[in-house]
């Protein structure tokens, strides 16, 4: 089995669990909610941007699940079809995953391309 990738996944999940237990994820969601409520008409663009940033910072797409209800509620209150903001946020979270230096996706890509002398900075420079 790919021990390195499994170890990275365990490390990222452990860090996210600590973030949740310490209240940091709730703080992130509160900040995102305030940001999104300032411009509810732009939820179709700001919602995906927040999902991208959350995922890129944390290294796992599961953190984006914490802001999807906020995005849906703000979109509904702004009379914007929630499915637009939600679907774009899911896609943006996936892009954030491949732009995160701590995700297993990036680590696996580095392992596959290591024989071609491609560094992590090269990969992240292209993906971000």
Secondary structure, 3 states (H helix, E strand, C coil): CCHHHHHHHHHHHHHHHHHHHHCHHHHHHHHHHHHHHHCHHHHHHHHHHHHHHHHHHHCCHHHHHHHHHHHHHHHHHCCCCHHHHHHHHHHHHHHHHHCCCCCHHHHHHHHHHHHHCCCHHHHHHHHC
